[in-house]
Structure formats: structure tokens, C-alpha cells
């Protein structure tokens, strides 16, 4: 039987490896989505998410062209990340953007889907390029009072 310290050390090592891989995947996706978006004439992307009650999801990806009009997602694929099973070959652009949002949430707001959850959007300014995660965390509060009468 494995002792507790060995078990925890093994868990910590696997978690560190998983976190490092997620970080590499995130950086790859940030680079990989920009060229297809530019080629497709997209200047801004808003990836909206909502989570509560121990579940959550990316609700929609909205694409904007140079005139600020809503556009369709370009039917393109992104370059795969060599040696990474988390980014499959020939991943579609819309799937890569969704994965990018989930990785950003996992890294910066773990538990965003738990209890009251969180909502917001990941905004990509394609020209800059910049990625801004706006997240509104929900919570329940109480205002307790006690009066000696």
C-alpha cells in the first residue's frame, strides 16, 4: 500500500505537469488563432461564457469584421501543436477559440462554474493582438444583525 506522502507527491507532480502542458497549449492557441482570424477578415472576437450550479459553458462566439458588423466564423483550421494531444490535428478555428476560453478560465478563475458561478467574455482584438478576459464572479452574501431587546 502507498503511504500518504508518496501519494500526495505523485499527485503534485502530475498536477504540475498538467498545468505546464495547459500553459503551453494556451500560448500555442493564442498564436495560432490570429492569422486565420486576420485572413478571414475578423477584427474582434467575443467569446461569451456563463457558469452556475456546478456547470458552465462557452455560450457563443461572436465575430466582428472591420466595419463592426457581426460576421461568420471563418471556416478554417489552425496549425496543430507538435507533440500535444490536447490540440488535435486540423482543429477548426471555432473549436480552438472555445478551448482557448476554457483554458483561460481554468487558469485565471478556477471554479468559475461552481455554485453561483461566473459569467463574462474573452475579447480578442485581432489587430493588436490582445486577449482580455472579463469575468464577473457571482456570490451569495448575508447581512446578519443581532439586537439585544
C-alpha positions as CSV (number, residue, x, y, z in Angstrom):
1,X,0.0,0.0,0.0
2,X,1.2,3.5,-0.9
3,X,1.8,5.9,2.0
4,X,0.0,9.2,2.1
5,X,3.1,11.4,1.5
6,X,4.1,9.4,-1.6
7,X,0.5,9.6,-2.9
8,X,0.5,13.4,-2.4
9,X,3.9,13.9,-4.0
10,X,2.8,11.8,-7.1
11,X,-0.4,13.9,-7.3
12,X,1.6,17.2,-7.1
13,X,4.0,16.1,-9.8
14,X,1.2,15.1,-12.2
15,X,-0.7,18.3,-11.4
16,X,2.4,20.4,-12.2
17,X,2.9,18.5,-15.5
18,X,-0.8,19.1,-16.4
19,X,-0.6,22.8,-15.5
20,X,2.6,23.2,-17.6
21,X,1.0,21.5,-20.6
22,X,-2.1,23.6,-20.3
23,X,0.1,26.7,-20.2
24,X,1.9,25.6,-23.4
25,X,-1.4,24.8,-25.1
26,X,-2.8,28.2,-24.1
27,X,0.1,30.1,-25.6
28,X,0.0,28.0,-28.8
29,X,-3.7,28.7,-29.3
30,X,-3.2,32.4,-28.7
31,X,-0.6,32.5,-31.5
32,X,-2.4,30.0,-33.8
33,X,-5.8,31.7,-34.0
34,X,-4.6,35.2,-35.0
35,X,-3.6,34.5,-38.6
36,X,-6.8,32.6,-39.6
37,X,-8.9,35.4,-38.0
38,X,-7.0,38.1,-39.9
39,X,-7.2,36.1,-43.2
40,X,-11.0,35.7,-42.6
41,X,-11.4,39.5,-42.2
42,X,-12.2,39.3,-38.5
43,X,-11.1,42.2,-36.3
44,X,-12.7,41.3,-33.0
45,X,-14.0,38.2,-31.3
46,X,-16.2,38.0,-28.2
47,X,-16.3,34.6,-26.6
48,X,-19.1,34.6,-24.0
49,X,-19.4,32.2,-21.2
50,X,-21.7,31.5,-18.2
51,X,-21.4,29.1,-15.3
52,X,-23.5,28.3,-12.3
53,X,-24.8,25.3,-10.3
54,X,-21.6,23.3,-10.8
55,X,-21.8,23.5,-14.6
56,X,-20.9,26.1,-17.2
57,X,-20.2,26.5,-20.8
58,X,-19.0,28.8,-23.6
59,X,-22.3,30.1,-24.7
60,X,-21.3,31.8,-28.0
61,X,-18.5,33.2,-30.1
62,X,-19.4,36.5,-31.8
63,X,-17.2,37.6,-34.7
64,X,-16.9,41.2,-36.0
65,X,-15.5,42.5,-39.2
66,X,-13.7,45.8,-39.9
67,X,-17.0,47.7,-40.1
68,X,-18.1,46.4,-36.7
69,X,-20.7,44.2,-38.2
70,X,-21.3,40.7,-37.0
71,X,-19.6,38.1,-39.2
72,X,-19.5,34.4,-39.5
73,X,-16.6,32.4,-38.1
74,X,-14.1,31.7,-40.9
75,X,-14.2,28.1,-42.0
76,X,-10.5,27.5,-41.3
77,X,-8.3,25.3,-39.2
78,X,-5.3,26.1,-37.1
79,X,-1.9,24.8,-37.0
80,X,-1.5,21.8,-34.6
81,X,0.9,22.0,-31.8
82,X,3.6,19.4,-32.3
83,X,3.6,16.6,-29.7
84,X,0.5,17.8,-27.9
85,X,-2.5,15.5,-27.9
86,X,-4.7,18.3,-26.3
87,X,-4.6,20.2,-29.7
88,X,-5.7,17.7,-32.3
89,X,-4.5,17.9,-35.9
90,X,-6.6,20.2,-38.1
91,X,-8.6,21.7,-35.2
92,X,-11.2,24.1,-36.5
93,X,-10.9,27.8,-35.7
94,X,-14.2,27.9,-33.7
95,X,-13.1,24.8,-31.6
96,X,-9.7,26.4,-30.9
97,X,-11.3,29.6,-29.7
98,X,-13.6,27.7,-27.4
99,X,-10.7,25.7,-26.0
100,X,-8.8,28.9,-25.5
101,X,-11.6,30.4,-23.4
102,X,-11.8,27.3,-21.2
103,X,-8.1,27.3,-20.7
104,X,-8.1,31.0,-19.8
105,X,-10.9,30.4,-17.3
106,X,-9.2,27.4,-15.8
107,X,-6.0,29.3,-15.3
108,X,-7.3,32.6,-14.1
109,X,-10.7,31.8,-12.5
110,X,-10.7,28.1,-11.4
111,X,-14.2,27.1,-10.2
112,X,-15.9,29.7,-12.3
113,X,-18.8,27.2,-12.8
114,X,-19.3,26.3,-9.2
115,X,-22.2,27.4,-7.0
116,X,-23.4,30.9,-8.2
117,X,-20.6,30.7,-10.8
118,X,-19.4,33.5,-13.1
119,X,-20.1,35.0,-16.5
120,X,-18.3,37.2,-18.9
121,X,-16.3,37.1,-22.1
122,X,-12.9,36.7,-23.6
123,X,-12.4,39.5,-26.0
124,X,-9.8,39.2,-28.8
125,X,-8.6,42.3,-30.6
126,X,-7.1,40.7,-33.6
127,X,-5.2,43.7,-34.9
128,X,-3.3,44.3,-31.6
129,X,-3.4,41.2,-30.9
130,X,-4.7,41.3,-27.4
131,X,-6.7,38.9,-25.3
132,X,-8.8,40.3,-22.3
133,X,-10.7,38.0,-20.0
134,X,-13.6,39.9,-18.3
135,X,-15.1,37.7,-15.6
136,X,-18.0,38.6,-13.3
137,X,-17.9,36.4,-10.2
138,X,-21.3,35.8,-8.5
139,X,-21.7,35.1,-4.8
140,X,-24.3,34.9,-2.1
141,X,-23.9,37.2,0.8
142,X,-25.7,37.6,4.1
143,X,-26.1,40.7,6.2
144,X,-26.6,39.4,9.7
145,X,-27.9,41.6,12.6
146,X,-28.4,40.9,16.3
147,X,-30.2,43.3,18.6
148,X,-30.5,42.9,22.3
149,X,-34.0,43.9,23.2
